[in-house]
Amino acid sequence: MRIWKLSGSTDESINLERYDEHKGIIDILRTGEPFEGNWKKLKVASIGHSDNSDSPDWISGIPVFTDHAVQILNDFLEGIVQILPLEHNSKKLNAINVTNLVDCLNVDRSVIRSAANGIIIQIKKYTFFQEPLLNQHIFKIPQQKSAPVFVSDQFRERVIETKLRGFEFTEVWNATDSHESRELRLAELLKKIEENKGAEFTYLQARELVEQGATVVSAQWSMCKNEHGEILIGQLQFDGNYSWMVPAFFPPIFHDLKWHVV
């Protein structure tokens, strides 16, 4: 699972006419809350050297999709965004008010810059809890209601497969690199070691076996002898390999462990 920050086209952007007059509406759309009342089309105009984008850049936190893009992505959008038509001289455009707020930020493992009063100024590195993100394809987070907008792998893949133009994606989180995922993989590896272990030996017996050329394991720890006759200890890593070292001393906890030959 990966999460992507969604941005509009770098080749085309649109400008809101009479911005000051509509600033109150824009502020509402950037809160993550639904727009209430009768929607009146806001007039926008394209700027830039291209006008063929399905997602021209507009205001941070408010994506803009063409009718064509809305049709293709509708199953991801239905019920969790408001599709608000805009007035453009040549294109059928819609402001996408993302009202789907997902409380998935792992604050303890994210890199966050906050003001003295605790208000978040910037999140330099996002770390998410995986479970709340299942079947979430476009969303914001409560800690940053105004921006950015995040999307799933499936959303991005649909855009690429259907050749929608102008969508920009920046990867902000990969579940395979997360602490939560690494801990889970390590637990699975330890479970396999436990299930496949043979006869058990005390630490002193295990040391004698290592001197004879065997490799022994106990949970995440392993001992073996290298080609120079030095005894190494290794600690199991999440990728299934061991991190080996020549120890200055052997941890006292080794005496309490049961070891087996692999």
C-alpha positions in Angstrom: 0.0 0.0 0.0 1.2 3.5 -0.9 -0.3 6.9 -0.4 0.2 9.7 -2.8 -0.3 13.5 -2.6 -2.5 14.7 -5.4 -1.6 17.9 -7.3 -2.9 19.5 -10.5 -1.2 20.0 -13.8 2.2 21.7 -13.9 1.3 22.8 -17.5 -2.1 24.3 -16.9 -3.7 26.2 -14.1 -6.9 28.1 -13.7 -7.5 31.5 -12.1 -10.6 32.4 -10.2 -12.2 35.7 -11.3 -13.2 38.1 -8.6 -11.3 36.1 -6.0 -12.0 38.6 -3.2 -15.7 38.3 -3.8 -15.7 34.5 -3.5 -13.0 34.2 -0.8 -15.6 33.0 1.8 -16.7 30.2 -0.5 -13.1 29.1 -1.0 -12.4 29.1 2.7 -15.4 26.8 3.2 -14.1 24.4 0.5 -10.7 24.2 2.2 -12.1 23.1 5.6 -13.0 19.5 4.6 -16.6 20.3 5.4 -19.5 20.1 2.9 -20.7 23.2 1.2 -24.2 24.0 2.3 -26.8 25.9 0.3 -27.2 26.6 -3.4 -24.0 26.3 -5.4 -23.5 29.0 -8.1 -20.8 28.3 -10.6 -17.6 30.2 -10.0 -16.0 31.7 -13.1 -12.5 30.6 -13.9 -10.0 31.1 -16.7 -7.0 29.0 -17.9 -3.5 30.3 -17.7 -0.4 28.6 -18.9 0.8 27.1 -22.2 -1.6 24.2 -22.3 -5.4 23.8 -22.0 -5.8 20.0 -22.5 -5.5 19.0 -18.8 -8.1 16.8 -17.1 -6.9 18.3 -13.8 -5.6 21.8 -14.1 -4.0 23.3 -11.0 -6.1 25.6 -8.9 -6.2 26.3 -5.2 -4.2 24.0 -2.8 -6.5 21.5 -1.3 -9.2 21.9 -3.9 -8.6 19.6 -6.9 -10.2 20.4 -10.3 -11.4 17.6 -12.6 -13.0 17.7 -16.0 -16.3 16.0 -16.5 -14.4 13.2 -18.3 -12.2 12.7 -15.3 -15.2 12.7 -12.9 -16.9 10.0 -15.0 -13.8 7.8 -15.0 -13.1 8.2 -11.3 -16.7 8.3 -10.1 -16.6 5.1 -8.1 -13.7 6.5 -6.1 -15.5 9.9 -5.6 -19.1 8.9 -4.9 -20.3 9.8 -1.4 -17.0 11.3 -0.1 -16.6 14.4 -2.2 -18.8 17.2 -3.5 -18.5 17.8 -7.3 -19.1 21.5 -7.8 -19.3 22.7 -11.4 -17.2 25.7 -12.5 -17.8 28.1 -15.3 -15.0 28.0 -18.0 -15.1 29.4 -21.5 -14.2 26.1 -23.2 -14.1 23.2 -20.7 -16.5 21.5 -18.3 -14.6 21.7 -15.0 -15.6 20.8 -11.5 -14.1 21.8 -8.1 -13.7 18.7 -6.0 -14.5 19.4 -2.4 -12.9 16.5 -0.5 -15.1 16.0 2.6 -13.6 12.6 3.5 -11.5 13.1 6.6 -9.6 10.0 7.6 -8.0 9.9 11.1 -5.0 7.8 10.0 -1.9 9.9 10.8 0.6 8.2 13.2 1.7 11.4 15.0 4.3 9.6 17.0 6.2 8.4 13.9 5.6 11.3 11.6 8.0 14.3 11.4 5.9 17.3 12.4 6.8 20.9 12.9 4.4 22.6 15.3 4.0 26.1 16.8 4.3 26.8 20.5 0.5 26.4 20.9 0.6 22.9 19.4 -0.8 23.9 16.0 0.8 21.9 13.2 2.8 24.1 10.8 4.2 21.4 8.6 4.4 17.7 8.3 7.8 16.9 6.8 7.3 13.1 6.8 4.0 11.3 6.9 3.5 8.0 8.6 0.0 6.5 8.5 -1.8 3.7 10.3 -2.6 1.1 7.6 -6.0 -0.2 8.8 -8.0 3.1 8.6 -6.8 3.4 5.0 -8.3 0.2 3.7 -10.7 1.2 0.8 -9.9 4.9 1.2 -9.1 6.3 -2.3 -9.3 10.1 -1.9 -9.1 11.9 1.5 -7.7 14.5 3.8 -6.6 14.2 7.4 -8.0 16.0 10.4 -4.6 17.5 11.2 -4.5 19.3 7.8 -8.1 19.9 6.7 -7.2 22.6 4.1 -4.5 20.6 2.2 -3.1 18.3 0.9 -5.4 15.8 -0.7 -4.2 12.2 -0.6 -5.1 9.3 -3.0 -4.5 5.6 -3.1 -2.5 3.4 -5.4 -5.8 2.3 -7.1 -6.7 5.9 -7.8 -3.4 6.7 -9.3 -3.4 3.5 -11.4 -6.8 4.3 -12.8 -5.6 7.7 -13.9 -2.5 6.2 -15.6 -4.5 3.3 -17.2 -7.1 5.6 -18.7 -4.5 8.2 -19.8 -6.1 11.1 -17.9 -3.9 14.2 -18.3 -2.5 16.6 -15.8 -2.7 14.6 -12.6 0.5 14.9 -10.6 1.3 12.4 -7.8 4.0 12.5 -5.1 4.5 9.4 -3.0 4.3 10.4 0.7 4.1 6.9 2.4 4.8 3.3 1.6 3.4 0.7 3.9 6.3 -1.7 3.2 8.7 0.8 4.7 6.6 1.6 7.8 7.5 0.6 11.3 4.2 -1.2 11.7 4.8 -3.3 8.6 8.3 -4.1 9.5 7.2 -5.3 13.0 4.6 -7.5 11.4 7.1 -9.1 9.0 9.6 -9.7 11.9 6.8 -11.3 14.0 6.0 -13.7 11.0 9.7 -14.6 10.7 10.0 -15.4 14.4 6.9 -17.5 14.2 8.4 -19.6 11.4 11.6 -20.0 13.4 9.6 -21.2 16.4 7.5 -23.6 14.3 10.6 -25.2 12.6 12.9 -25.5 15.6 14.4 -28.9 16.5 16.1 -30.1 19.7 16.8 -27.3 22.2 20.1 -26.7 23.9 21.4 -24.5 26.8 23.7 -21.6 26.0 26.8 -23.5 27.0 25.8 -26.4 24.9 25.0 -24.1 22.0 28.5 -22.4 22.3 30.1 -25.8 22.1 28.1 -26.6 18.9 29.2 -23.3 17.4 32.8 -24.1 18.1 32.3 -27.3 16.2 31.0 -25.3 13.2 27.2 -25.3 13.7 24.9 -22.3 13.5 22.4 -21.9 16.3 19.4 -19.7 16.7 17.2 -18.5 19.5 14.3 -16.3 18.6 15.8 -13.2 16.9 19.4 -14.2 17.9 21.9 -16.4 16.1 25.5 -17.5 16.7 28.0 -18.9 14.3 31.8 -19.0 13.6 33.4 -17.2 10.7 36.3 -18.3 8.6 38.8 -16.7 11.0 37.5 -18.7 13.9 35.7 -15.8 15.5 32.2 -16.3 17.0 29.7 -14.0 15.6 26.3 -13.0 16.9 23.5 -11.9 14.6 20.2 -10.2 15.1 17.3 -11.0 12.7 16.2 -8.1 10.5 12.7 -7.6 9.0 14.0 -8.6 5.6 14.9 -12.1 6.9 18.7 -11.5 7.0 20.8 -11.3 10.1 23.0 -8.3 11.1 26.3 -9.9 12.2 29.0 -8.6 14.5 32.0 -9.8 16.5 30.8 -9.1 20.0 33.0 -7.4 22.7 30.9 -9.6 25.1 28.0 -11.9 24.9 24.7 -10.5 26.3 23.8 -12.1 29.7 20.3 -12.8 28.4 21.8 -15.5 26.1 22.2 -17.7 29.2 18.5 -17.7 29.7 17.6 -18.7 26.1 17.1 -22.1 24.6 19.0 -22.6 21.3 18.6 -24.9 18.4 20.7 -25.8 15.3 19.8 -24.5 11.9 
